[in-house]
């Protein structure tokens, strides 16, 4: 529902579930934006290195 004042949209009223979905989507977009900045600044590791490290960490106890 759009709430108007003097014929201009001023606010939006939505249900809680829709609001939560929207917040989750914005959070995901924000994480992607942070990730893009990290990649541009060279702060990343190749996926193969990350997975190899995880395998060593979680299979060393077997």
CHARMM-style PDB file with segment names, atoms N, HN, CA, C and O in Angstrom:
ATOM      1  N   UNK     1       0.845  -1.155   0.000  1.00  0.00      PROA
ATOM      2  CA  UNK     1       0.000   0.000   0.000  1.00  0.00      PROA
ATOM      3  C   UNK     1       0.906   1.238   0.000  1.00  0.00      PROA
ATOM      4  O   UNK     1       1.831   1.335   0.807  1.00  0.00      PROA
ATOM      5  N   UNK     2       0.643   2.153  -0.883  1.00  0.00      PROA
ATOM      6  HN  UNK     2      -0.108   2.074  -1.539  1.00  0.00      PROA
ATOM      7  CA  UNK     2       1.409   3.390  -0.965  1.00  0.00      PROA
ATOM      8  C   UNK     2       0.646   4.472  -0.218  1.00  0.00      PROA
ATOM      9  O   UNK     2      -0.544   4.687  -0.453  1.00  0.00      PROA
ATOM     10  N   UNK     3       1.337   5.139   0.672  1.00  0.00      PROA
ATOM     11  HN  UNK     3       2.303   4.964   0.862  1.00  0.00      PROA
ATOM     12  CA  UNK     3       0.740   6.220   1.453  1.00  0.00      PROA
ATOM     13  C   UNK     3       1.179   7.535   0.828  1.00  0.00      PROA
ATOM     14  O   UNK     3       2.368   7.773   0.619  1.00  0.00      PROA
ATOM     15  N   UNK     4       0.203   8.386   0.533  1.00  0.00      PROA
ATOM     16  HN  UNK     4      -0.763   8.193   0.702  1.00  0.00      PROA
ATOM     17  CA  UNK     4       0.508   9.653  -0.114  1.00  0.00      PROA
ATOM     18  C   UNK     4       0.229  10.825   0.813  1.00  0.00      PROA
ATOM     19  O   UNK     4      -0.544  10.727   1.767  1.00  0.00      PROA
ATOM     20  N   UNK     5       0.879  11.924   0.502  1.00  0.00      PROA
ATOM     21  HN  UNK     5       1.506  12.003  -0.273  1.00  0.00      PROA
ATOM     22  CA  UNK     5       0.631  13.176   1.207  1.00  0.00      PROA
ATOM     23  C   UNK     5       0.590  14.258   0.148  1.00  0.00      PROA
ATOM     24  O   UNK     5       1.553  14.453  -0.594  1.00  0.00      PROA
ATOM     25  N   UNK     6      -0.510  14.950   0.083  1.00  0.00      PROA
ATOM     26  HN  UNK     6      -1.292  14.792   0.685  1.00  0.00      PROA
ATOM     27  CA  UNK     6      -0.708  15.989  -0.937  1.00  0.00      PROA
ATOM     28  C   UNK     6      -0.494  15.430  -2.337  1.00  0.00      PROA
ATOM     29  O   UNK     6       0.054  16.108  -3.206  1.00  0.00      PROA
ATOM     30  N   UNK     7      -0.931  14.181  -2.555  1.00  0.00      PROA
ATOM     31  HN  UNK     7      -1.376  13.630  -1.849  1.00  0.00      PROA
ATOM     32  CA  UNK     7      -0.856  13.570  -3.867  1.00  0.00      PROA
ATOM     33  C   UNK     7       0.500  12.981  -4.233  1.00  0.00      PROA
ATOM     34  O   UNK     7       0.666  12.465  -5.338  1.00  0.00      PROA
ATOM     35  N   UNK     8       1.474  13.048  -3.327  1.00  0.00      PROA
ATOM     36  HN  UNK     8       1.340  13.468  -2.429  1.00  0.00      PROA
ATOM     37  CA  UNK     8       2.805  12.504  -3.590  1.00  0.00      PROA
ATOM     38  C   UNK     8       3.064  11.295  -2.702  1.00  0.00      PROA
ATOM     39  O   UNK     8       2.708  11.292  -1.523  1.00  0.00      PROA
ATOM     40  N   UNK     9       3.688  10.266  -3.279  1.00  0.00      PROA
ATOM     41  HN  UNK     9       3.976  10.269  -4.236  1.00  0.00      PROA
ATOM     42  CA  UNK     9       4.027   9.070  -2.500  1.00  0.00      PROA
ATOM     43  C   UNK     9       5.016   9.455  -1.403  1.00  0.00      PROA
ATOM     44  O   UNK     9       6.033  10.095  -1.674  1.00  0.00      PROA
ATOM     45  N   UNK    10       4.715   9.064  -0.165  1.00  0.00      PROA
ATOM     46  HN  UNK    10       3.889   8.545   0.055  1.00  0.00      PROA
ATOM     47  CA  UNK    10       5.576   9.382   0.977  1.00  0.00      PROA
ATOM     48  C   UNK    10       6.061   8.148   1.715  1.00  0.00      PROA
ATOM     49  O   UNK    10       7.115   8.184   2.348  1.00  0.00      PROA
ATOM     50  N   UNK    11       5.307   7.052   1.644  1.00  0.00      PROA
ATOM     51  HN  UNK    11       4.451   7.023   1.129  1.00  0.00      PROA
ATOM     52  CA  UNK    11       5.681   5.840   2.369  1.00  0.00      PROA
ATOM     53  C   UNK    11       5.030   4.645   1.709  1.00  0.00      PROA
ATOM     54  O   UNK    11       4.090   4.776   0.924  1.00  0.00      PROA
ATOM     55  N   UNK    12       5.558   3.459   2.048  1.00  0.00      PROA
ATOM     56  HN  UNK    12       6.321   3.353   2.685  1.00  0.00      PROA
ATOM     57  CA  UNK    12       5.006   2.212   1.544  1.00  0.00      PROA
ATOM     58  C   UNK    12       4.767   1.298   2.738  1.00  0.00      PROA
ATOM     59  O   UNK    12       5.626   1.167   3.610  1.00  0.00      PROA
ATOM     60  N   UNK    13       3.628   0.682   2.773  1.00  0.00      PROA
ATOM     61  HN  UNK    13       2.930   0.788   2.065  1.00  0.00      PROA
ATOM     62  CA  UNK    13       3.278  -0.262   3.829  1.00  0.00      PROA
ATOM     63  C   UNK    13       3.235  -1.654   3.199  1.00  0.00      PROA
ATOM     64  O   UNK    13       2.460  -1.905   2.276  1.00  0.00      PROA
ATOM     65  N   UNK    14       4.091  -2.571   3.717  1.00  0.00      PROA
ATOM     66  HN  UNK    14       4.721  -2.367   4.467  1.00  0.00      PROA
ATOM     67  CA  UNK    14       4.112  -3.935   3.184  1.00  0.00      PROA
ATOM     68  C   UNK    14       4.023  -4.925   4.338  1.00  0.00      PROA
ATOM     69  O   UNK    14       4.259  -4.577   5.494  1.00  0.00      PROA
ATOM     70  N   UNK    15       3.679  -6.164   4.003  1.00  0.00      PROA
ATOM     71  HN  UNK    15       3.487  -6.447   3.063  1.00  0.00      PROA
ATOM     72  CA  UNK    15       3.573  -7.195   5.027  1.00  0.00      PROA
ATOM     73  C   UNK    15       4.970  -7.611   5.488  1.00  0.00      PROA
ATOM     74  O   UNK    15       5.956  -7.388   4.787  1.00  0.00      PROA
ATOM     75  N   UNK    16       5.041  -8.213   6.661  1.00  0.00      PROA
ATOM     76  HN  UNK    16       4.239  -8.395   7.231  1.00  0.00      PROA
ATOM     77  CA  UNK    16       6.312  -8.575   7.281  1.00  0.00      PROA
ATOM     78  C   UNK    16       7.109  -9.554   6.418  1.00  0.00      PROA
ATOM     79  O   UNK    16       8.324  -9.401   6.291  1.00  0.00      PROA
ATOM     80  N   UNK    17       6.469 -10.538   5.833  1.00  0.00      PROA
ATOM     81  HN  UNK    17       5.482 -10.663   5.936  1.00  0.00      PROA
ATOM     82  CA  UNK    17       7.179 -11.528   5.014  1.00  0.00      PROA
ATOM     83  C   UNK    17       7.838 -10.868   3.808  1.00  0.00      PROA
ATOM     84  O   UNK    17       8.993 -11.163   3.498  1.00  0.00      PROA
ATOM     85  N   UNK    18       7.130  -9.993   3.136  1.00  0.00      PROA
ATOM     86  HN  UNK    18       6.192  -9.754   3.388  1.00  0.00      PROA
ATOM     87  CA  UNK    18       7.701  -9.282   1.984  1.00  0.00      PROA
ATOM     88  C   UNK    18       8.856  -8.387   2.414  1.00  0.00      PROA
ATOM     89  O   UNK    18       9.868  -8.289   1.720  1.00  0.00      PROA
ATOM     90  N   UNK    19       8.698  -7.737   3.559  1.00  0.00      PROA
ATOM     91  HN  UNK    19       7.876  -7.816   4.122  1.00  0.00      PROA
ATOM     92  CA  UNK    19       9.755  -6.880   4.088  1.00  0.00      PROA
ATOM     93  C   UNK    19      11.012  -7.693   4.370  1.00  0.00      PROA
ATOM     94  O   UNK    19      12.118  -7.262   4.042  1.00  0.00      PROA
ATOM     95  N   UNK    20      10.850  -8.870   4.979  1.00  0.00      PROA
ATOM     96  HN  UNK    20       9.953  -9.221   5.246  1.00  0.00      PROA
ATOM     97  CA  UNK    20      12.002  -9.708   5.300  1.00  0.00      PROA
ATOM     98  C   UNK    20      12.693 -10.192   4.027  1.00  0.00      PROA
ATOM     99  O   UNK    20      13.922 -10.213   3.959  1.00  0.00      PROA
ATOM    100  N   UNK    21      11.917 -10.576   3.027  1.00  0.00      PROA
ATOM    101  HN  UNK    21      10.918 -10.558   3.082  1.00  0.00      PROA
ATOM    102  CA  UNK    21      12.505 -10.997   1.747  1.00  0.00      PROA
ATOM    103  C   UNK    21      13.313  -9.858   1.124  1.00  0.00      PROA
ATOM    104  O   UNK    21      14.397 -10.077   0.583  1.00  0.00      PROA
ATOM    105  N   UNK    22      12.780  -8.657   1.207  1.00  0.00      PROA
ATOM    106  HN  UNK    22      11.900  -8.479   1.647  1.00  0.00      PROA
ATOM    107  CA  UNK    22      13.460  -7.501   0.650  1.00  0.00      PROA
ATOM    108  C   UNK    22      14.760  -7.224   1.420  1.00  0.00      PROA
ATOM    109  O   UNK    22      15.788  -6.924   0.813  1.00  0.00      PROA
ATOM    110  N   UNK    23      14.715  -7.324   2.730  1.00  0.00      PROA
ATOM    111  HN  UNK    23      13.880  -7.568   3.223  1.00  0.00      PROA
ATOM    112  CA  UNK    23      15.926  -7.114   3.545  1.00  0.00      PROA
ATOM    113  C   UNK    23      16.982  -8.161   3.221  1.00  0.00      PROA
ATOM    114  O   UNK    23      18.166  -7.841   3.118  1.00  0.00      PROA
ATOM    115  N   UNK    24      16.555  -9.416   3.060  1.00  0.00      PROA
ATOM    116  HN  UNK    24      15.593  -9.676   3.144  1.00  0.00      PROA
ATOM    117  CA  UNK    24      17.492 -10.479   2.711  1.00  0.00      PROA
ATOM    118  C   UNK    24      18.149 -10.210   1.358  1.00  0.00      PROA
ATOM    119  O   UNK    24      19.351 -10.415   1.188  1.00  0.00      PROA
ATOM    120  N   UNK    25      17.350  -9.752   0.404  1.00  0.00      PROA
ATOM    121  HN  UNK    25      16.373  -9.586   0.542  1.00  0.00      PROA
ATOM    122  CA  UNK    25      17.889  -9.441  -0.923  1.00  0.00      PROA
ATOM    123  C   UNK    25      18.894  -8.302  -0.838  1.00  0.00      PROA
ATOM    124  O   UNK    25      19.945  -8.365  -1.475  1.00  0.00      PROA
ATOM    125  N   UNK    26      18.599  -7.274  -0.072  1.00  0.00      PROA
ATOM    126  HN  UNK    26      17.745  -7.223   0.445  1.00  0.00      PROA
ATOM    127  CA  UNK    26      19.531  -6.158   0.083  1.00  0.00      PROA
ATOM    128  C   UNK    26      20.806  -6.605   0.785  1.00  0.00      PROA
ATOM    129  O   UNK    26      21.896  -6.148   0.439  1.00  0.00      PROA
ATOM    130  N   UNK    27      20.684  -7.487   1.760  1.00  0.00      PROA
ATOM    131  HN  UNK    27      19.799  -7.859   2.041  1.00  0.00      PROA
ATOM    132  CA  UNK    27      21.873  -8.002   2.450  1.00  0.00      PROA
ATOM    133  C   UNK    27      22.767  -8.772   1.488  1.00  0.00      PROA
ATOM    134  O   UNK    27      23.989  -8.630   1.521  1.00  0.00      PROA
ATOM    135  N   UNK    28      22.163  -9.582   0.638  1.00  0.00      PROA
ATOM    136  HN  UNK    28      21.170  -9.698   0.611  1.00  0.00      PROA
ATOM    137  CA  UNK    28      22.932 -10.336  -0.354  1.00  0.00      PROA
ATOM    138  C   UNK    28      23.635  -9.391  -1.325  1.00  0.00      PROA
ATOM    139  O   UNK    28      24.805  -9.590  -1.653  1.00  0.00      PROA
ATOM    140  N   UNK    29      22.928  -8.375  -1.780  1.00  0.00      PROA
ATOM    141  HN  UNK    29      21.977  -8.214  -1.513  1.00  0.00      PROA
ATOM    142  CA  UNK    29      23.533  -7.401  -2.687  1.00  0.00      PROA
ATOM    143  C   UNK    29      24.698  -6.675  -2.018  1.00  0.00      PROA
ATOM    144  O   UNK    29      25.712  -6.399  -2.658  1.00  0.00      PROA
ATOM    145  N   UNK    30      24.552  -6.370  -0.738  1.00  0.00      PROA
ATOM    146  HN  UNK    30      23.728  -6.594  -0.218  1.00  0.00      PROA
ATOM    147  CA  UNK    30      25.630  -5.702  -0.019  1.00  0.00      PROA
ATOM    148  C   UNK    30      26.859  -6.613   0.094  1.00  0.00      PROA
ATOM    149  O   UNK    30      27.988  -6.152  -0.073  1.00  0.00      PROA
ATOM    150  N   UNK    31      26.645  -7.894   0.374  1.00  0.00      PROA
ATOM    151  HN  UNK    31      25.728  -8.269   0.509  1.00  0.00      PROA
ATOM    152  CA  UNK    31      27.764  -8.834   0.435  1.00  0.00      PROA
ATOM    153  C   UNK    31      28.469  -8.931  -0.920  1.00  0.00      PROA
ATOM    154  O   UNK    31      29.697  -8.984  -0.984  1.00  0.00      PROA
ATOM    155  N   UNK    32      27.690  -8.953  -1.997  1.00  0.00      PROA
ATOM    156  HN  UNK    32      26.693  -8.910  -1.945  1.00  0.00      PROA
ATOM    157  CA  UNK    32      28.284  -9.001  -3.335  1.00  0.00      PROA
ATOM    158  C   UNK    32      29.108  -7.746  -3.607  1.00  0.00      PROA
ATOM    159  O   UNK    32      30.174  -7.818  -4.220  1.00  0.00      PROA
ATOM    160  N   UNK    33      28.619  -6.613  -3.158  1.00  0.00      PROA
ATOM    161  HN  UNK    33      27.754  -6.554  -2.660  1.00  0.00      PROA
ATOM    162  CA  UNK    33      29.346  -5.367  -3.357  1.00  0.00      PROA
ATOM    163  C   UNK    33      30.671  -5.390  -2.590  1.00  0.00      PROA
ATOM    164  O   UNK    33      31.704  -4.984  -3.122  1.00  0.00      PROA
ATOM    165  N   UNK    34      30.643  -5.863  -1.344  1.00  0.00      PROA
ATOM    166  HN  UNK    34      29.804  -6.193  -0.911  1.00  0.00      PROA
ATOM    167  CA  UNK    34      31.880  -5.981  -0.568  1.00  0.00      PROA
ATOM    168  C   UNK    34      32.851  -6.936  -1.252  1.00  0.00      PROA
ATOM    169  O   UNK    34      34.055  -6.683  -1.296  1.00  0.00      PROA
ATOM    170  N   UNK    35      32.323  -8.032  -1.785  1.00  0.00      PROA
ATOM    171  HN  UNK    35      31.346  -8.238  -1.749  1.00  0.00      PROA
ATOM    172  CA  UNK    35      33.167  -9.017  -2.471  1.00  0.00      PROA
ATOM    173  C   UNK    35      33.829  -8.411  -3.705  1.00  0.00      PROA
ATOM    174  O   UNK    35      35.007  -8.657  -3.961  1.00  0.00      PROA
ATOM    175  N   UNK    36      33.086  -7.628  -4.460  1.00  0.00      PROA
ATOM    176  HN  UNK    36      32.129  -7.427  -4.252  1.00  0.00      PROA
ATOM    177  CA  UNK    36      33.651  -6.986  -5.647  1.00  0.00      PROA
ATOM    178  C   UNK    36      34.798  -6.058  -5.266  1.00  0.00      PROA
ATOM    179  O   UNK    36      35.809  -6.004  -5.967  1.00  0.00      PROA
ATOM    180  N   UNK    37      34.652  -5.334  -4.172  1.00  0.00      PROA
ATOM    181  HN  UNK    37      33.831  -5.378  -3.603  1.00  0.00      PROA
ATOM    182  CA  UNK    37      35.712  -4.441  -3.710  1.00  0.00      PROA
ATOM    183  C   UNK    37      36.941  -5.259  -3.327  1.00  0.00      PROA
ATOM    184  O   UNK    37      38.062  -4.890  -3.675  1.00  0.00      PROA
ATOM    185  N   UNK    38      36.742  -6.365  -2.614  1.00  0.00      PROA
ATOM    186  HN  UNK    38      35.831  -6.665  -2.330  1.00  0.00      PROA
ATOM    187  CA  UNK    38      37.864  -7.220  -2.237  1.00  0.00      PROA
ATOM    188  C   UNK    38      38.600  -7.754  -3.466  1.00  0.00      PROA
ATOM    189  O   UNK    38      39.830  -7.761  -3.495  1.00  0.00      PROA
ATOM    190  N   UNK    39      37.866  -8.194  -4.465  1.00  0.00      PROA
ATOM    191  HN  UNK    39      36.866  -8.188  -4.441  1.00  0.00      PROA
ATOM    192  CA  UNK    39      38.494  -8.721  -5.689  1.00  0.00      PROA
ATOM    193  C   UNK    39      39.289  -7.611  -6.381  1.00  0.00      PROA
ATOM    194  O   UNK    39      40.417  -7.834  -6.820  1.00  0.00      PROA
ATOM    195  N   UNK    40      38.704  -6.426  -6.476  1.00  0.00      PROA
ATOM    196  HN  UNK    40      37.788  -6.245  -6.119  1.00  0.00      PROA
ATOM    197  CA  UNK    40      39.422  -5.311  -7.107  1.00  0.00      PROA
ATOM    198  C   UNK    40      40.706  -4.975  -6.360  1.00  0.00      PROA
ATOM    199  O   UNK    40      41.685  -4.540  -6.965  1.00  0.00      PROA
ATOM    200  N   UNK    41      40.703  -5.179  -5.033  1.00  0.00      PROA
ATOM    201  HN  UNK    41      39.907  -5.532  -4.540  1.00  0.00      PROA
ATOM    202  CA  UNK    41      41.882  -4.885  -4.214  1.00  0.00      PROA
ATOM    203  C   UNK    41      42.822  -6.079  -4.078  1.00  0.00      PROA
ATOM    204  O   UNK    41      43.789  -6.028  -3.318  1.00  0.00      PROA
ATOM    205  N   UNK    42      42.537  -7.159  -4.817  1.00  0.00      PROA
ATOM    206  HN  UNK    42      41.751  -7.201  -5.434  1.00  0.00      PROA
ATOM    207  CA  UNK    42      43.415  -8.330  -4.795  1.00  0.00      PROA
ATOM    208  C   UNK    42      43.286  -9.190  -3.552  1.00  0.00      PROA
ATOM    209  O   UNK    42      44.153 -10.022  -3.285  1.00  0.00      PROA
ATOM    210  N   UNK    43      42.219  -9.004  -2.789  1.00  0.00      PROA
ATOM    211  HN  UNK    43      41.515  -8.328  -3.006  1.00  0.00      PROA
ATOM    212  CA  UNK    43      42.012  -9.777  -1.556  1.00  0.00      PROA
ATOM    213  C   UNK    43      41.136 -10.994  -1.850  1.00  0.00      PROA
ATOM    214  O   UNK    43      39.951 -11.016  -1.519  1.00  0.00      PROA
ATOM    215  N   UNK    44      41.735 -11.996  -2.472  1.00  0.00      PROA
ATOM    216  HN  UNK    44      42.698 -11.977  -2.742  1.00  0.00      PROA
ATOM    217  CA  UNK    44      41.003 -13.222  -2.764  1.00  0.00      PROA
ATOM    218  C   UNK    44      41.985 -14.362  -2.906  1.00  0.00      PROA
ATOM    219  O   UNK    44      43.189 -14.148  -3.049  1.00  0.00      PROA
ATOM    220  N   UNK    45      41.456 -15.593  -2.865  1.00  0.00      PROA
ATOM    221  HN  UNK    45      40.478 -15.767  -2.748  1.00  0.00      PROA
ATOM    222  CA  UNK    45      42.253 -16.795  -3.068  1.00  0.00      PROA
ATOM    223  C   UNK    45      41.551 -17.638  -4.125  1.00  0.00      PROA
ATOM    224  O   UNK    45      40.323 -17.628  -4.218  1.00  0.00      PROA
ATOM    225  N   UNK    46      42.317 -18.358  -4.909  1.00  0.00      PROA
ATOM    226  HN  UNK    46      43.314 -18.367  -4.833  1.00  0.00      PROA
ATOM    227  CA  UNK    46      41.680 -19.253  -5.885  1.00  0.00      PROA
ATOM    228  C   UNK    46      40.820 -20.300  -5.164  1.00  0.00      PROA
ATOM    229  O   UNK    46      41.181 -20.773  -4.086  1.00  0.00      PROA
ATOM    230  N   UNK    47      39.692 -20.653  -5.762  1.00  0.00      PROA
ATOM    231  HN  UNK    47      39.398 -20.269  -6.637  1.00  0.00      PROA
ATOM    232  CA  UNK    47      38.772 -21.617  -5.156  1.00  0.00      PROA
ATOM    233  C   UNK    47      39.468 -22.939  -4.859  1.00  0.00      PROA
ATOM    234  O   UNK    47      39.201 -23.555  -3.827  1.00  0.00      PROA
ATOM    235  N   UNK    48      40.344 -23.379  -5.735  1.00  0.00      PROA
ATOM    236  HN  UNK    48      40.560 -22.879  -6.573  1.00  0.00      PROA
ATOM    237  CA  UNK    48      41.047 -24.654  -5.519  1.00  0.00      PROA
ATOM    238  C   UNK    48      41.845 -24.620  -4.223  1.00  0.00      PROA
ATOM    239  O   UNK    48      41.886 -25.614  -3.497  1.00  0.00      PROA
ATOM    240  N   UNK    49      42.481 -23.486  -3.921  1.00  0.00      PROA
ATOM    241  HN  UNK    49      42.447 -22.678  -4.510  1.00  0.00      PROA
ATOM    242  CA  UNK    49      43.245 -23.362  -2.677  1.00  0.00      PROA
ATOM    243  C   UNK    49      42.332 -23.412  -1.448  1.00  0.00      PROA
ATOM    244  O   UNK    49      42.655 -24.053  -0.448  1.00  0.00      PROA
ATOM    245  N   UNK    50      41.205 -22.738  -1.536  1.00  0.00      PROA
ATOM    246  HN  UNK    50      40.942 -22.217  -2.348  1.00  0.00      PROA
ATOM    247  CA  UNK    50      40.255 -22.711  -0.412  1.00  0.00      PROA
ATOM    248  C   UNK    50      39.717 -24.113  -0.145  1.00  0.00      PROA
ATOM    249  O   UNK    50      39.684 -24.555   1.004  1.00  0.00      PROA
ATOM    250  N   UNK    51      39.295 -24.815  -1.195  1.00  0.00      PROA
ATOM    251  HN  UNK    51      39.321 -24.456  -2.128  1.00  0.00      PROA
ATOM    252  CA  UNK    51      38.753 -26.159  -1.008  1.00  0.00      PROA
ATOM    253  C   UNK    51      39.803 -27.136  -0.514  1.00  0.00      PROA
ATOM    254  O   UNK    51      39.505 -28.011   0.298  1.00  0.00      PROA
ATOM    255  N   UNK    52      41.028 -26.995  -0.997  1.00  0.00      PROA
ATOM    256  HN  UNK    52      41.271 -26.284  -1.658  1.00  0.00      PROA
ATOM    257  CA  UNK    52      42.111 -27.869  -0.519  1.00  0.00      PROA
ATOM    258  C   UNK    52      42.358 -27.638   0.964  1.00  0.00      PROA
ATOM    259  O   UNK    52      42.567 -28.590   1.715  1.00  0.00      PROA
ATOM    260  N   UNK    53      42.335 -26.385   1.388  1.00  0.00      PROA
ATOM    261  HN  UNK    53      42.166 -25.611   0.778  1.00  0.00      PROA
ATOM    262  CA  UNK    53      42.526 -26.054   2.802  1.00  0.00      PROA
ATOM    263  C   UNK    53      41.400 -26.634   3.654  1.00  0.00      PROA
ATOM    264  O   UNK    53      41.648 -27.166   4.736  1.00  0.00      PROA
ATOM    265  N   UNK    54      40.171 -26.531   3.170  1.00  0.00      PROA
ATOM    266  HN  UNK    54      39.969 -26.098   2.291  1.00  0.00      PROA
ATOM    267  CA  UNK    54      39.031 -27.097   3.908  1.00  0.00      PROA
ATOM    268  C   UNK    54      39.123 -28.614   3.990  1.00  0.00      PROA
ATOM    269  O   UNK    54      38.833 -29.196   5.035  1.00  0.00      PROA
ATOM    270  N   UNK    55      39.525 -29.260   2.898  1.00  0.00      PROA
ATOM    271  HN  UNK    55      39.761 -28.787   2.049  1.00  0.00      PROA
ATOM    272  CA  UNK    55      39.685 -30.726   2.926  1.00  0.00      PROA
ATOM    273  C   UNK    55      40.718 -31.126   3.960  1.00  0.00      PROA
ATOM    274  O   UNK    55      40.492 -32.055   4.735  1.00  0.00      PROA
ATOM    275  N   UNK    56      41.855 -30.434   3.982  1.00  0.00      PROA
ATOM    276  HN  UNK    56      42.039 -29.679   3.352  1.00  0.00      PROA
ATOM    277  CA  UNK    56      42.904 -30.756   4.966  1.00  0.00      PROA
ATOM    278  C   UNK    56      42.382 -30.574   6.385  1.00  0.00      PROA
ATOM    279  O   UNK    56      42.631 -31.400   7.262  1.00  0.00      PROA
ATOM    280  N   UNK    57      41.658 -29.484   6.595  1.00  0.00      PROA
ATOM    281  HN  UNK    57      41.456 -28.813   5.882  1.00  0.00      PROA
ATOM    282  CA  UNK    57      41.151 -29.179   7.944  1.00  0.00      PROA
ATOM    283  C   UNK    57      40.153 -30.215   8.429  1.00  0.00      PROA
ATOM    284  O   UNK    57      40.212 -30.631   9.585  1.00  0.00      PROA
ATOM    285  N   UNK    58      39.238 -30.638   7.566  1.00  0.00      PROA
ATOM    286  HN  UNK    58      39.190 -30.300   6.626  1.00  0.00      PROA
ATOM    287  CA  UNK    58      38.155 -31.521   8.007  1.00  0.00      PROA
ATOM    288  C   UNK    58      38.419 -33.001   7.785  1.00  0.00      PROA
ATOM    289  O   UNK    58      37.634 -33.829   8.245  1.00  0.00      PROA
ATOM    290  N   UNK    59      39.483 -33.360   7.104  1.00  0.00      PROA
ATOM    291  HN  UNK    59      40.121 -32.687   6.730  1.00  0.00      PROA
ATOM    292  CA  UNK    59      39.780 -34.783   6.928  1.00  0.00      PROA
ATOM    293  C   UNK    59      41.010 -35.194   7.709  1.00  0.00      PROA
ATOM    294  O   UNK    59      41.331 -36.382   7.752  1.00  0.00      PROA
ATOM    295  N   UNK    60      41.700 -34.272   8.320  1.00  0.00      PROA
ATOM    296  HN  UNK    60      41.439 -33.307   8.285  1.00  0.00      PROA
ATOM    297  CA  UNK    60      42.912 -34.623   9.073  1.00  0.00      PROA
ATOM    298  C   UNK    60      42.600 -35.415  10.337  1.00  0.00      PROA
ATOM    299  O   UNK    60      43.464 -36.140  10.832  1.00  0.00      PROA
ATOM    300  N   UNK    61      41.381 -35.294  10.873  1.00  0.00      PROA
ATOM    301  HN  UNK    61      40.679 -34.706  10.470  1.00  0.00      PROA
ATOM    302  CA  UNK    61      41.003 -36.004  12.085  1.00  0.00      PROA
ATOM    303  C   UNK    61      40.532 -37.424  11.842  1.00  0.00      PROA
ATOM    304  O   UNK    61      40.291 -38.152  12.805  1.00  0.00      PROA
ATOM    305  N   UNK    62      40.392 -37.847  10.597  1.00  0.00      PROA
ATOM    306  HN  UNK    62      40.588 -37.255   9.815  1.00  0.00      PROA
ATOM    307  CA  UNK    62      39.894 -39.214  10.286  1.00  0.00      PROA
ATOM    308  C   UNK    62      40.956 -40.256  10.415  1.00  0.00      PROA
ATOM    309  OT1 UNK    62      40.694 -41.437  10.190  1.00  0.00      PROA
TER     310      UNK     62
END
